[in-house]
């Protein structure tokens, strides 16, 4: 297990990145609602500090000018994973579909998660291609937000791929993540789910 050399204090007496546990403790011990985490590298600590999860969307909030809904699916019979969704940009009509599939054996061990990851990457890449400066991604699988920002450790091929892709793109666009509950009737999420199923041959 890698040693923690940096301690990121997101919510404490003096938020920031510290090099020792003692400094971290001075800024968090006894502080109500303290939020902090240790990391082996400065880059991971910075990513954690910069990460912004806008919370959970209940379908009633106003949507931003630029956003994407993405979802993943997996066909256990064929071993194919896929993703579906769309990118909404007010200057482009209609919404841009985001879809695709794959069957890499290593990635397929992650089942629908592989689709979730490729969907998020496709949305970010499309937004960058359009020259957009920011993008809000609505997702239903936690790893979509937590792997690229260092909140979850990337142990498998698919999560490592995601971290590498995000690292290469994050300086080109400001990405915000908003979690939505799956299968709760949220139109964008339901549409993304249906498209992902189509990509793996599970459409109704």
N, C-alpha and C positions, 0 to 999 in steps of 0.2 A: 504493500500500500504506500503510495507516494506521501512524502512528508508535506505538511502544510507550512508554506513559507510566507504566506500572506493571509491576512484576515480582513475581509470586507465587512464593514459595519454599515448596513443600509439604514437602520433606524437605531440611533443611540444618542449619547450626549453630544458627540462630535462625529457625524457620519464621515466615513472615509476608509482608506485602505491602510492597514497597519502591518508591520513586519514581525511583531511579537504577540504572543498570546496575552502577555501581561497588559500591553497597550489596549488590546481588544477588550479585555476584562474591565479595565478602567472606564471604558466608554459604554459598557453594556451591563455590567453587574449592578443589580438593583434598579435598572432603568425599565420602567413599565413598557411592554410592547417592543422590547429590543429585537432587532432582526439582524443576524450576522452569520457568516459562514467562512470556513477556512479553505484555502486553495493552494495547490503546489506551485502555480505560476501566477505572475502578475497579470498576464493576459486574461486568465480565467476570472481573477478577482475583478478586473475592470469590466468584463462582460456581465458579471453578476450585478455590479453597481449600475450598469447602464440598462439592464433588463427592465422592461416595463410591461407588466401584464395588466391590461385595462380592466381585468375582472371578468365576471360572468355576464353574458348578455341574455336577457329574458325575452327578447323579441320586441320589447317596447321602446328601447332606446333609439335615438336618431342615428342612422348610419352615416359614416363619414363619406367624403366625396370619392375616395378611392378605397375599395375593400375587396376581399376575396373570401369565398367560402370553399373549403376543400374537405375531402373525405377519402377514406381508403376502404378497399374490400379485398377479399381473398377467396379463391375457389379451391377448396381442399381436394377436389377430384383431379383437377388439372395442374395444380401447383402454381397457378397464375395469380399475381397480385395486381391491383390496379388502383387508379385514383380518378376522381372526378371533381368538378367544381367550376367556378367561374370567377372572372375578375371584372369588377364593375368600375368603370372610369367614366365620369360624367361627359367627357368629350368624345366618347366612342359608343356608338349604338350599333347593334345590340351588345349585351355583355359578352365578354370574350370567354369562350369555353376553355376549360383546362381539363384535359383527360389523357389517359395513357395506361399502359400496362407493361408488365415484365415477368420474367420467369427465372431470374438468376437464382440458382439453388441455395446459395448462402443467404441471400436477402429473403427468399421465400420462407426460410425458417422463422422469420418474424411475422409471417402471415399478413394480416391487413395493415399492420404497422408499417410495412414496407410501402404500401400504397399511401398511407397518411404522410409519410416523409416525402415521397416523390411529388405528391400533390402540393405540399408547401413549397418545395424547391421550385416547381414549375411556376407557381404563382409569383414568387419573388423574382425569378428570372424574367418572366413576362413583364412585370412592372418596371424592372431595370431596362429592358429592351425598349419600353415606351418612354423612357426618360423621366419616369415619375420619381419624386423625392421621398415619398412615404407610402406605406401600405399597411392596412389593418387586416390581419388574417383571423377569420372566425373558424375555430377548430373544435373538435370534440375529444381528441386524444391528447393527454397531458404532455407527452413527449415532444409534440410539435413545438411547444414553447420552451420546455425545460432542457432538452438536449443542446440546442444551439447556444443557450445562454449559460451553460455550465451548472445548472441546478440539478441535472441528472448526469451521471458519468456515462460517456459513450463507450460501451463495452462490445457491442456487436458491429458487424460490417455495415449494416444499414444506418445505425446511429453515428458511426464514424464518418460515413459518407455525408450525412446531413451536416455534421459539425464542420467538415471541410468546406462544403458548399456555402454554408452560411458565413463562415469566416471570410470567404472570398468575395461575398456580396454585401456584407453588412456596412462597409464604408461607402457604398454607392446608394443606399436607400435606408430610410428609417422605418424599421418594421415593428409594429405593435401587434400583440397577440390578445385575443379575447376568446375565452372558453365558452362554448355553448353545450348544453346537454343534448346528447344524441336521441333521436327518435321521440322528440317532444313536440313535433309539429312546426318547428321553425322553418319557414319556406326555403331559405337559402341552404340550410343544412340538409333538408329533405331532398332538395334537387341534387346537391353534391353526392349524397348517398346513392341516389338512383343512378347517376352517371357512373359512379365507381362500380356499382354492381353490373352495369351494362358492359363495362370494360373487361370484366372477368367472366362474362357469360351467365350471370345470375339475375338478369333483368326479369321482372315479372311479366 
